[in-house]
Amino acid sequence: MFDANSVPTSYSSSTKNTVDAARLDTLTARHIDTGLVLQATLGTSCAVEYLNGNGVPHQTIVRVLSQPDQHRPIANPM
């Protein structure tokens, strides 16, 4: 069971924000990797639908799906 009193209180709000941002970046990166696999296998419209549905910003979707020469290697799609 989760006990809120057991959470360390030494975290500053900036540390918490950094951790939250890192988690969000990791999740977004995984969504993008999955979107790229979907684009390669099922087409761009499927990838756009998936990425939109998972909260990836429109500007990022356009950049990632339209510039394949600038992709990072896919880490490990879900």
Secondary structure, DSSP 8 states (H G I E B T S, - for coil): ---GGGS-S---HHHHHHHHHHHHHHHHHHHHHHHHHHHHHH-HHHHHHHHHHTT--HHHHHHHHH-GGG--------
